[in-house]
C-alpha cells in the first residue's frame, strides 16, 4: 500500500490509529514513536482517523510541529480546518482501488 511505501521505504512519519498505538494514545505531548507491531515504521502518537484523535492532534499542533510527514484520515471535513491553516497547508491525494 501507499502507507507501506511512505513509512517503510521512505521512512516518513505518519499519524497512527488507536488500535496500533500501544498505549501511546495516553501520552501528554506529541512524540514520534516506533511501534513493536510495525518494526521500523515511525508514527506520531495521535490518531487522525477519529474525531477525538483529530482534536488531540490539533491540541498538539501536529502540523505546525513539523514532526509528521503525512496524515491519514477518512474525516477530511473534520481534519482540515482543525489541523491546517494559511501558513501550514497540506496536499491532498486519494487512492481508489477497483473492487
VMD Tcl script that builds the backbone (N, CA, C; Angstrom):
set m [mol new atoms 297]
animate dup $m
set s [atomselect $m all]
$s set {name element resname resid chain x y z} {
  {N N UNK 1 A 0.834 -1.193 0.000}
  {CA C UNK 1 A 0.000 0.000 0.000}
  {C C UNK 1 A 0.874 1.250 0.000}
  {N N UNK 2 A 0.239 2.371 -0.214}
  {CA C UNK 2 A 0.963 3.644 -0.200}
  {C C UNK 2 A 1.533 3.926 1.177}
  {N N UNK 3 A 0.753 3.644 2.236}
  {CA C UNK 3 A 1.258 3.846 3.595}
  {C C UNK 3 A 2.514 3.021 3.829}
  {N N UNK 4 A 2.533 1.795 3.340}
  {CA C UNK 4 A 3.721 0.949 3.489}
  {C C UNK 4 A 4.916 1.596 2.801}
  {N N UNK 5 A 4.702 2.076 1.584}
  {CA C UNK 5 A 5.793 2.668 0.821}
  {C C UNK 5 A 6.347 3.902 1.531}
  {N N UNK 6 A 5.456 4.785 1.965}
  {CA C UNK 6 A 5.926 6.003 2.623}
  {C C UNK 6 A 6.607 5.713 3.955}
  {N N UNK 7 A 6.064 4.792 4.721}
  {CA C UNK 7 A 6.615 4.509 6.045}
  {C C UNK 7 A 7.844 3.622 5.985}
  {N N UNK 8 A 7.751 2.548 5.256}
  {CA C UNK 8 A 8.824 1.554 5.239}
  {C C UNK 8 A 9.962 1.962 4.311}
  {N N UNK 9 A 9.646 2.321 3.096}
  {CA C UNK 9 A 10.686 2.630 2.110}
  {C C UNK 9 A 11.293 4.022 2.287}
  {N N UNK 10 A 10.452 5.011 2.538}
  {CA C UNK 10 A 10.930 6.394 2.623}
  {C C UNK 10 A 11.137 6.874 4.053}
  {N N UNK 11 A 10.782 6.036 5.036}
  {CA C UNK 11 A 10.966 6.336 6.455}
  {C C UNK 11 A 10.309 7.646 6.875}
  {N N UNK 12 A 9.109 7.903 6.348}
  {CA C UNK 12 A 8.366 9.095 6.719}
  {C C UNK 12 A 7.523 8.825 7.957}
  {N N UNK 13 A 7.237 9.873 8.710}
  {CA C UNK 13 A 6.444 9.769 9.933}
  {C C UNK 13 A 4.983 10.038 9.594}
  {N N UNK 14 A 4.098 9.147 10.051}
  {CA C UNK 14 A 2.674 9.309 9.797}
  {C C UNK 14 A 1.892 9.328 11.104}
  {N N UNK 15 A 0.651 9.758 11.014}
  {CA C UNK 15 A -0.224 9.656 12.173}
  {C C UNK 15 A -0.698 8.212 12.272}
  {N N UNK 16 A -0.943 7.767 13.480}
  {CA C UNK 16 A -1.301 6.367 13.715}
  {C C UNK 16 A -2.788 6.221 13.979}
  {N N UNK 17 A -3.207 4.986 14.149}
  {CA C UNK 17 A -4.573 4.688 14.548}
  {C C UNK 17 A -4.512 4.120 15.965}
  {N N UNK 18 A -5.546 4.377 16.774}
  {CA C UNK 18 A -5.539 3.925 18.169}
  {C C UNK 18 A -5.288 2.441 18.311}
  {N N UNK 19 A -5.790 1.647 17.368}
  {CA C UNK 19 A -5.638 0.205 17.515}
  {C C UNK 19 A -4.185 -0.243 17.451}
  {N N UNK 20 A -3.285 0.620 16.969}
  {CA C UNK 20 A -1.872 0.235 16.933}
  {C C UNK 20 A -0.978 1.128 17.782}
  {N N UNK 21 A -1.546 2.026 18.574}
  {CA C UNK 21 A -0.730 2.992 19.320}
  {C C UNK 21 A -0.007 2.411 20.529}
  {N N UNK 22 A -0.318 1.191 20.916}
  {CA C UNK 22 A 0.390 0.510 22.009}
  {C C UNK 22 A 0.506 1.363 23.269}
  {N N UNK 23 A -0.585 2.016 23.669}
  {CA C UNK 23 A -0.586 2.812 24.890}
  {C C UNK 23 A -0.165 4.255 24.719}
  {N N UNK 24 A 0.363 4.625 23.560}
  {CA C UNK 24 A 0.821 6.000 23.350}
  {C C UNK 24 A -0.322 6.988 23.178}
  {N N UNK 25 A -1.560 6.500 23.060}
  {CA C UNK 25 A -2.690 7.417 22.965}
  {C C UNK 25 A -2.901 8.178 24.265}
  {N N UNK 26 A -2.211 7.787 25.337}
  {CA C UNK 26 A -2.319 8.473 26.621}
  {C C UNK 26 A -1.158 9.439 26.880}
  {N N UNK 27 A -0.229 9.556 25.954}
  {CA C UNK 27 A 0.887 10.482 26.127}
  {C C UNK 27 A 0.363 11.912 26.242}
  {N N UNK 28 A 1.077 12.746 26.968}
  {CA C UNK 28 A 0.626 14.118 27.196}
  {C C UNK 28 A 1.293 15.139 26.284}
  {N N UNK 29 A 2.158 14.687 25.387}
  {CA C UNK 29 A 2.767 15.590 24.411}
  {C C UNK 29 A 2.972 14.834 23.099}
  {N N UNK 30 A 3.152 15.577 22.044}
  {CA C UNK 30 A 3.357 14.977 20.730}
  {C C UNK 30 A 4.733 14.339 20.665}
  {N N UNK 31 A 4.770 13.096 20.240}
  {CA C UNK 31 A 6.030 12.369 20.124}
  {C C UNK 31 A 6.001 11.492 18.880}
  {N N UNK 32 A 7.171 11.203 18.371}
  {CA C UNK 32 A 7.308 10.217 17.299}
  {C C UNK 32 A 7.747 8.923 17.954}
  {N N UNK 33 A 7.007 7.859 17.678}
  {CA C UNK 33 A 7.282 6.571 18.302}
  {C C UNK 33 A 7.463 5.502 17.229}
  {N N UNK 34 A 8.240 4.494 17.564}
  {CA C UNK 34 A 8.374 3.309 16.730}
  {C C UNK 34 A 7.634 2.197 17.450}
  {N N UNK 35 A 6.685 1.597 16.799}
  {CA C UNK 35 A 5.843 0.594 17.423}
  {C C UNK 35 A 6.359 -0.812 17.172}
  {N N UNK 36 A 6.175 -1.674 18.140}
  {CA C UNK 36 A 6.619 -3.056 18.005}
  {C C UNK 36 A 5.842 -3.798 16.936}
  {N N UNK 37 A 4.564 -3.462 16.787}
  {CA C UNK 37 A 3.713 -4.169 15.832}
  {C C UNK 37 A 4.164 -3.948 14.385}
  {N N UNK 38 A 4.765 -2.781 14.105}
  {CA C UNK 38 A 5.238 -2.456 12.758}
  {C C UNK 38 A 6.676 -1.978 12.854}
  {N N UNK 39 A 7.593 -2.893 12.924}
  {CA C UNK 39 A 9.002 -2.586 13.135}
  {C C UNK 39 A 9.530 -1.649 12.056}
  {N N UNK 40 A 10.159 -0.587 12.498}
  {CA C UNK 40 A 10.784 0.354 11.592}
  {C C UNK 40 A 9.895 1.513 11.173}
  {N N UNK 41 A 8.600 1.365 11.304}
  {CA C UNK 41 A 7.699 2.451 10.937}
  {C C UNK 41 A 7.662 3.468 12.069}
  {N N UNK 42 A 7.602 4.738 11.706}
  {CA C UNK 42 A 7.548 5.810 12.698}
  {C C UNK 42 A 6.177 6.467 12.659}
  {N N UNK 43 A 5.622 6.671 13.838}
  {CA C UNK 43 A 4.292 7.242 13.958}
  {C C UNK 43 A 4.299 8.390 14.947}
  {N N UNK 44 A 3.433 9.367 14.708}
  {CA C UNK 44 A 3.122 10.355 15.732}
  {C C UNK 44 A 2.059 9.727 16.620}
  {N N UNK 45 A 2.082 10.052 17.876}
  {CA C UNK 45 A 1.173 9.440 18.839}
  {C C UNK 45 A -0.201 10.105 18.846}
  {N N UNK 46 A -0.759 10.312 17.667}
  {CA C UNK 46 A -2.112 10.826 17.511}
  {C C UNK 46 A -2.847 9.988 16.471}
  {N N UNK 47 A -4.149 9.882 16.638}
  {CA C UNK 47 A -4.994 9.102 15.736}
  {C C UNK 47 A -5.905 10.053 14.977}
  {N N UNK 48 A -5.620 10.289 13.721}
  {CA C UNK 48 A -6.422 11.221 12.927}
  {C C UNK 48 A -7.528 10.509 12.150}
  {N N UNK 49 A -7.857 9.301 12.570}
  {CA C UNK 49 A -8.943 8.573 11.910}
  {C C UNK 49 A -10.254 8.673 12.685}
  {N N UNK 50 A -10.230 9.336 13.847}
  {CA C UNK 50 A -11.440 9.512 14.655}
  {C C UNK 50 A -11.521 10.975 15.108}
  {N N UNK 51 A -12.732 11.485 15.331}
  {CA C UNK 51 A -12.873 12.903 15.719}
  {C C UNK 51 A -12.087 13.290 16.972}
  {N N UNK 52 A -12.116 12.474 18.011}
  {CA C UNK 52 A -11.382 12.825 19.235}
  {C C UNK 52 A -9.872 12.842 18.992}
  {N N UNK 53 A -9.404 12.000 18.105}
  {CA C UNK 53 A -7.981 11.991 17.765}
  {C C UNK 53 A -7.574 13.221 16.966}
  {N N UNK 54 A -8.463 13.688 16.100}
  {CA C UNK 54 A -8.207 14.926 15.361}
  {C C UNK 54 A -8.134 16.102 16.330}
  {N N UNK 55 A -9.038 16.133 17.296}
  {CA C UNK 55 A -8.994 17.201 18.306}
  {C C UNK 55 A -7.678 17.147 19.083}
  {N N UNK 56 A -7.240 15.957 19.424}
  {CA C UNK 56 A -5.967 15.781 20.151}
  {C C UNK 56 A -4.790 16.245 19.287}
  {N N UNK 57 A -4.814 15.884 18.018}
  {CA C UNK 57 A -3.759 16.313 17.094}
  {C C UNK 57 A -3.736 17.834 16.978}
  {N N UNK 58 A -4.904 18.454 16.970}
  {CA C UNK 58 A -4.978 19.918 16.913}
  {C C UNK 58 A -4.394 20.540 18.181}
  {N N UNK 59 A -4.717 19.970 19.347}
  {CA C UNK 59 A -4.161 20.486 20.609}
  {C C UNK 59 A -2.637 20.374 20.621}
  {N N UNK 60 A -2.118 19.313 20.026}
  {CA C UNK 60 A -0.667 19.104 19.979}
  {C C UNK 60 A 0.000 19.854 18.821}
  {N N UNK 61 A -0.788 20.588 18.031}
  {CA C UNK 61 A -0.246 21.323 16.877}
  {C C UNK 61 A 0.586 20.412 15.967}
  {N N UNK 62 A -0.012 19.298 15.595}
  {CA C UNK 62 A 0.719 18.275 14.855}
  {C C UNK 62 A 1.300 18.785 13.530}
  {N N UNK 63 A 0.574 19.626 12.821}
  {CA C UNK 63 A 1.080 20.132 11.542}
  {C C UNK 63 A 2.163 21.181 11.775}
  {N N UNK 64 A 1.905 22.117 12.671}
  {CA C UNK 64 A 2.875 23.182 12.947}
  {C C UNK 64 A 4.173 22.641 13.541}
  {N N UNK 65 A 4.109 21.499 14.201}
  {CA C UNK 65 A 5.295 20.928 14.840}
  {C C UNK 65 A 6.355 20.500 13.831}
  {N N UNK 66 A 5.927 20.116 12.654}
  {CA C UNK 66 A 6.869 19.638 11.648}
  {C C UNK 66 A 7.350 18.212 11.879}
  {N N UNK 67 A 6.808 17.532 12.883}
  {CA C UNK 67 A 7.235 16.157 13.179}
  {C C UNK 67 A 6.611 15.115 12.262}
  {N N UNK 68 A 5.488 15.458 11.652}
  {CA C UNK 68 A 4.735 14.494 10.857}
  {C C UNK 68 A 4.904 14.799 9.372}
  {N N UNK 69 A 5.182 13.756 8.601}
  {CA C UNK 69 A 5.342 13.917 7.157}
  {C C UNK 69 A 4.036 13.742 6.396}
  {N N UNK 70 A 3.164 12.853 6.880}
  {CA C UNK 70 A 1.860 12.717 6.244}
  {C C UNK 70 A 0.806 12.263 7.242}
  {N N UNK 71 A -0.412 12.723 6.976}
  {CA C UNK 71 A -1.548 12.461 7.845}
  {C C UNK 71 A -2.553 11.623 7.075}
  {N N UNK 72 A -3.015 10.570 7.709}
  {CA C UNK 72 A -4.029 9.705 7.115}
  {C C UNK 72 A -5.329 9.917 7.869}
  {N N UNK 73 A -6.393 10.262 7.126}
  {CA C UNK 73 A -7.687 10.450 7.771}
  {C C UNK 73 A -8.810 10.292 6.761}
  {N N UNK 74 A -9.843 9.550 7.138}
  {CA C UNK 74 A -11.035 9.493 6.299}
  {C C UNK 74 A -11.977 10.664 6.590}
  {N N UNK 75 A -11.636 11.491 7.559}
  {CA C UNK 75 A -12.505 12.573 8.020}
  {C C UNK 75 A -11.971 13.934 7.577}
  {N N UNK 76 A -11.959 14.178 6.287}
  {CA C UNK 76 A -11.367 15.410 5.754}
  {C C UNK 76 A -12.062 16.664 6.256}
  {N N UNK 77 A -13.395 16.654 6.288}
  {CA C UNK 77 A -14.119 17.853 6.714}
  {C C UNK 77 A -13.852 18.195 8.173}
  {N N UNK 78 A -13.549 17.221 8.978}
  {CA C UNK 78 A -13.210 17.478 10.372}
  {C C UNK 78 A -11.736 17.848 10.530}
  {N N UNK 79 A -10.866 17.172 9.796}
  {CA C UNK 79 A -9.422 17.324 9.982}
  {C C UNK 79 A -8.861 18.621 9.406}
  {N N UNK 80 A -9.252 18.965 8.202}
  {CA C UNK 80 A -8.622 20.099 7.517}
  {C C UNK 80 A -8.740 21.407 8.295}
  {N N UNK 81 A -9.927 21.842 8.712}
  {CA C UNK 81 A -9.980 23.143 9.408}
  {C C UNK 81 A -9.320 23.136 10.787}
  {N N UNK 82 A -9.197 21.980 11.395}
  {CA C UNK 82 A -8.605 21.910 12.733}
  {C C UNK 82 A -7.085 21.777 12.696}
  {N N UNK 83 A -6.534 21.204 11.633}
  {CA C UNK 83 A -5.101 20.925 11.601}
  {C C UNK 83 A -4.308 21.881 10.715}
  {N N UNK 84 A -4.921 22.412 9.676}
  {CA C UNK 84 A -4.196 23.235 8.704}
  {C C UNK 84 A -4.661 24.679 8.766}
  {N N UNK 85 A -3.774 25.586 8.342}
  {CA C UNK 85 A -4.132 26.991 8.242}
  {C C UNK 85 A -3.421 27.579 7.036}
  {N N UNK 86 A -3.532 28.891 6.841}
  {CA C UNK 86 A -2.959 29.510 5.642}
  {C C UNK 86 A -1.437 29.438 5.609}
  {N N UNK 87 A -0.809 29.279 6.752}
  {CA C UNK 87 A 0.652 29.157 6.794}
  {C C UNK 87 A 1.126 27.710 6.780}
  {N N UNK 88 A 0.243 26.788 7.092}
  {CA C UNK 88 A 0.585 25.364 7.155}
  {C C UNK 88 A -0.418 24.593 6.319}
  {N N UNK 89 A -0.139 24.566 5.021}
  {CA C UNK 89 A -1.051 23.937 4.073}
  {C C UNK 89 A -0.656 22.486 3.855}
  {N N UNK 90 A -1.625 21.709 3.467}
  {CA C UNK 90 A -1.367 20.310 3.155}
  {C C UNK 90 A -1.647 20.040 1.693}
  {N N UNK 91 A -1.283 18.872 1.266}
  {CA C UNK 91 A -1.604 18.402 -0.078}
  {C C UNK 91 A -2.483 17.182 0.072}
  {N N UNK 92 A -3.538 17.164 -0.680}
  {CA C UNK 92 A -4.489 16.073 -0.595}
  {C C UNK 92 A -4.266 15.113 -1.753}
  {N N UNK 93 A -4.284 13.843 -1.451}
  {CA C UNK 93 A -4.339 12.858 -2.522}
  {C C UNK 93 A -5.185 11.690 -2.052}
  {N N UNK 94 A -5.801 11.059 -3.013}
  {CA C UNK 94 A -6.678 9.926 -2.710}
  {C C UNK 94 A -6.282 8.751 -3.586}
  {N N UNK 95 A -6.455 7.598 -3.045}
  {CA C UNK 95 A -6.159 6.375 -3.781}
  {C C UNK 95 A -7.409 5.507 -3.744}
  {N N UNK 96 A -7.833 5.096 -4.892}
  {CA C UNK 96 A -9.005 4.232 -5.000}
  {C C UNK 96 A -8.589 2.936 -5.655}
  {N N UNK 97 A -9.216 1.882 -5.251}
  {CA C UNK 97 A -8.926 0.609 -5.905}
  {C C UNK 97 A -10.212 0.044 -6.472}
  {N N UNK 98 A -10.074 -0.676 -7.521}
  {CA C UNK 98 A -11.212 -1.318 -8.155}
  {C C UNK 98 A -11.536 -2.591 -7.373}
  {N N UNK 99 A -12.761 -2.673 -6.867}
  {CA C UNK 99 A -13.094 -3.860 -6.062}
  {C C UNK 99 A -13.031 -5.078 -6.919}
}
mol reanalyze $m
mol bondsrecalc $m
mol representation Tube
mol addrep $m
